[in-house]
């Protein structure tokens, strides 16, 4: 009797296990089907450009956009100067889980006239894939900017953009080709948490008035942060630089954290000014790392607790440590 009971119990568990496995497999198949059907809806870009022109809100989910989006279709524009024309985009823009087959453009040079965009409402592209160039050069963003978890397969430019809203998101995005964020003026938090840059990225001469978050980001090629002014906290904790990173001539007015960062090649912080607490705790240095000619007002550069690998150089030539007692 006991043997029979054990056998029946085992048989029941086997049937239940097989049933659960089959259910899981069916769920996977269903999810694959859903993924294939997602973005299957085709939207011709003329529909979107028409909404930009008519100042209608733009909302799309799970769609593929065919053609070039041109925010300069906005007819609300004015001449800032004889050679500069600003187009005011008054549509709220929201794309979720969409693929863009064509270009996304917000600026254009036509002979001697430069046309740029001013966004008066939110601009949101969450979990989107851009298969062609994205150009927001010289744009003003006055409301929320959100490009979270998006993939940029071609060249991207946010050069000379003004981010005027309190929060701006590029977290978990993936830039596969060169990206330009130089000459940016940021009046709100900038979030690049867990962002991946496969190609060269440029932040040169940008100004950040609020906190900047690059935690757990990965820079697979050169990263240029020369002559950047950070007026608030900056965080690069757990990030990785595989090639050259350059912060030369930059100013750090507030807290600086490069905790457990991996510097794998040439890392330069020459001629920098660190006005507040500076942390590089447990960061790993391979290659050449230089603070040459930099000035530290709070933290002692000789006590940053970094892990310098064998054969690497940690340069403190002409570095100054000035304890600010105020």
MOVENSUL-V970589 format. One line per field, one symbol per residue. phi: phi as a letter, one per 30 degrees, with the letter a starting at -180 (. if undefined). psi: psi as a letter, one per 40 degrees, with the letter a starting at -180 (. if undefined). A space follows every 50 residues. Layout:
phi = ???
psi = ???
This chain:
phi = .dddddddddddddddddddddddddddddddddddddiddccddedddd dddcicdcbbbhbcccjcdbdddeccbbddbecbcccccccdcbbbhccc dcdcbbaacchccccbcbccbdbbbchccccbdbbceidcccbecbcehc ccdbebbcehdcccddbbbbdidbcdbebcbdidbccbdcccdhdccdcd bbbeidbcdbebcceidbcdbdbccdhccccbdbbbeidbcdbdbbceic bcdbdbbbdhccccbcbcbdhcbccbdbbbehdccbjcbbceidbccbcd ddbdhcccdeiccccbehdcccdddd
psi = dddddddddddddddddddddddddddddddddddddiedhhhhdddddd dddefiihhihfihhhihhheeehegiihdieehhhhhheihhhhhfihh daihheiihhbehhhiihheiihhghfihheaihhfheihheahhhfhfi hheaihhfhfihheidhhheifihheiihhfifihheiihhfhfihhdai ihehfihheiihhfhfihheaihhfifihheaihheheihhdahhheifi hhdahhhfhfihhebhhhfifihheahhhfhfihhhbhhhfheihhedih eefefihhiheihhhfhfhhhhhhe.
